[in-house]
Amino acid sequence: MNKLLSSIVGAVLIVSPALPAFAQTDTSASARNFCARIGSNLRVEIDQRIAEREARLKDRRAEREVKLNERREDRKERLEDHRERRDERRDEHYAKLMERATTTAQKAAVASFQQAVESAVSSRKATVDAAHNAFKTGLDTAIANRKTSVDAAIATFKASVRAAVEKAKADCAASVDPVAVRNAYRTSVEAARTKFRQDLVAIDKIRATVKTLQDTRRAAIKKAMDDFKVAAEKARADLKSAFGR
Amino acid sequence: MKEKEKFEAVLAMAISRMEAGEARAEILARFPDFQKELSEAFRIADRFSLLGKDIKPERALLEKIVQEIGAVTPVQEKRFSYISDNSKGRWLFINPFQIQRIMNTQMKFVLPLAVLVILAGGVYYFNQAGSPEFAAKTAEAPLSQGMPAGGDSSVREMVATGEAPSTGNPDEIVADIIASAAQEDAVLNEAAADGDFATYDSAVLTEFGQISYE
């Protein structure tokens, strides 16, 4: 048993000086292969991969535009339809009130009520439409700005990757140590990736912009509604006092 | 009135309005203090109405019921034995023969007669509703009760669109006008979700950093 153990230890000791050489051979083969690849089709492959992502990004943007427009159109139609119906409905209310008014004073009160309500409706409509349009324009601008920033970040990233490829190609051609060439290439690509991620984080601040737009819009619509309620309640109180209630 | 009682009263009113065909948004706008509770109630009602389609009793329960009733025999050949009057099962309060007899004899006359009476009544009512006399009678009712004289084209239009005609009551009119503004806000507020489209391309963008460059 002792003999067997000492034989194994002995064999390991004899072979161990050669181990780094094996490893070096493997690394060098892989690095040489890298130089061969970078000299032939790696540049084309990388360009192709980036182009595929760019095409998908373009599709996604087009899809966004279509969906956003559809939603806006649908809302616009529903809103117009609703407003039209409500205008008719209010006319019906005024007619009914006028029908109930028996004295001149009551008829005048109904006319005043109508005027007050219509004024409140117009005022509210103008305010909410303005808030709505400001939000729409703000969102469109934010999206356009994001597009510009994203395109710039992609262009920078692409340029950095291409520069790294060209540098690696040149180094390989100049017979620089292939391991060093590959390591330098990897470092450059990683730096480009990091920069791209940082750019995206900065671009993603659009969320804060959108949130501000949403909050501003919500506050304006709420205020318009509150003002409208106050005006409508006042009109009601005035009308009721004219009708002696 | 306690809060719970108040809500129960509001819920009862909301249900009756819903049954009358009033839109949910309008109902919610009518009761601004209970919007949250009513929305929850509507949501639960929807959930149950959807779930109800898939509710099936357990097989074991069904078998137990069938056994306890005793009217259904597990022996397939004997299931229709009452037809040959040799049923050994328990008799129901009204047995199938009695039901059959009623349907074949009395109901043959009674049912068509009842339908005829209902139809005649309906035709008479609708004819009268359009007449000036009927209009005069209904016009005497207080306006705050709501329904104006029949035959009014605006009323027909409102009924057709599922909206109750104007009552001429200032409180109800203002409530209706405020409710309509709230409905409009609901449509407008959908625009807030458009903001999500700003980052619609995020997933594709992160892919750039994940490409293999070797």
Contacts between the chains, C-beta under 8 A, distances in Angstrom:
chain1	res1	chain2	res2	distance
A	34	B	214	7.2
A	37	B	214	7.7
A	42	B	214	7.2
A	46	B	211	7.6
A	46	B	213	5.7
A	49	B	211	4.8
A	49	B	212	7.4
A	50	B	208	7.2
A	50	B	211	6.7
A	53	B	204	6.6
A	53	B	207	5.3
A	53	B	208	5.4
A	53	B	211	6.8
A	56	B	204	5.0
A	56	B	207	7.4
A	57	B	201	5.8
A	57	B	204	4.7
A	57	B	205	6.9
A	60	B	200	6.3
A	60	B	201	4.8
A	60	B	203	8.0
A	60	B	204	5.1
A	61	B	200	7.7
A	61	B	201	6.0
A	63	B	200	7.5
A	64	B	197	5.2
A	64	B	200	4.2
A	64	B	201	7.0
A	67	B	197	6.9
A	68	B	194	6.1
A	68	B	197	5.0
A	71	B	190	7.6
A	71	B	194	6.3
A	72	B	191	7.8
A	72	B	194	7.4
A	75	B	187	6.0
A	75	B	188	7.6
A	75	B	190	6.0
A	75	B	191	6.5
A	78	B	187	5.5
A	79	B	184	6.8
A	79	B	187	5.3
A	79	B	188	7.0
A	82	B	180	7.6
A	82	B	183	6.5
A	82	B	184	5.8
A	82	B	187	6.4
A	83	B	184	7.0
A	85	B	161	7.4
A	86	B	177	7.9
A	86	B	180	4.4
A	86	B	184	7.5
A	89	B	163	7.0
A	89	B	166	7.6
A	89	B	176	7.2
A	89	B	180	6.9
A	90	B	177	6.4
A	92	B	154	5.9
A	92	B	158	7.4
A	92	B	165	7.4
A	92	B	166	4.8
A	93	B	166	4.8
A	93	B	168	7.7
A	93	B	173	4.5
A	93	B	176	7.1
A	93	B	177	7.4
A	95	B	166	7.7
A	96	B	143	7.5
A	96	B	148	7.5
A	96	B	166	4.2
A	96	B	167	7.2
A	96	B	168	3.9
A	96	B	173	7.8
A	97	B	168	5.7
A	97	B	170	7.2
A	97	B	173	7.0
A	99	B	143	7.6
A	99	B	168	6.6
A	100	B	143	5.3
A	100	B	168	4.7
A	113	B	170	7.6
A	117	B	174	8.0
A	117	B	177	6.3
A	121	B	177	7.7
A	121	B	181	7.8
A	124	B	181	6.4
A	128	B	184	7.5
A	128	B	185	7.4
A	128	B	188	6.0
A	132	B	188	5.9
A	132	B	191	6.3
A	135	B	191	6.3
A	135	B	194	8.0
A	136	B	191	7.3
A	136	B	194	7.7
A	139	B	194	6.0
A	139	B	195	6.3
A	139	B	197	7.7
A	139	B	198	6.6
A	142	B	198	5.7
A	143	B	197	7.2
A	143	B	198	5.5
A	146	B	198	6.5
A	150	B	201	7.1
A	150	B	205	6.4
A	154	B	208	6.5
A	157	B	208	6.4
A	161	B	213	6.1
A	164	B	213	7.9
A	186	B	214	7.8
A	189	B	213	4.7
A	193	B	209	5.0
A	196	B	208	6.3
A	196	B	209	5.6
A	197	B	209	5.7
A	200	B	205	5.9
A	200	B	206	7.4
A	200	B	209	7.9
A	204	B	199	7.0
A	204	B	202	7.4
A	206	B	198	5.1
A	206	B	199	6.6
A	207	B	198	7.2
A	207	B	199	6.5
A	209	B	198	7.9
A	210	B	195	4.0
A	210	B	198	5.0
A	211	B	195	7.5
A	213	B	195	6.8
A	214	B	192	5.0
A	214	B	195	5.4
A	217	B	191	7.4
A	217	B	192	7.0
A	218	B	189	7.5
A	218	B	192	6.9
A	221	B	185	5.9
A	221	B	188	6.2
A	221	B	189	7.2
A	225	B	181	6.2
A	225	B	182	7.3
A	225	B	185	6.1
A	228	B	178	7.4
A	228	B	181	5.6
A	229	B	178	5.9
A	232	B	174	5.1
A	232	B	177	5.8
A	232	B	178	5.7
A	233	B	174	6.8
A	235	B	174	7.1
A	236	B	170	5.2
A	236	B	171	6.8
A	236	B	173	7.7
A	236	B	174	4.2
A	239	B	170	5.0
A	240	B	170	5.4
A	240	B	171	7.9
A	243	B	170	7.2
A	245	B	170	7.9
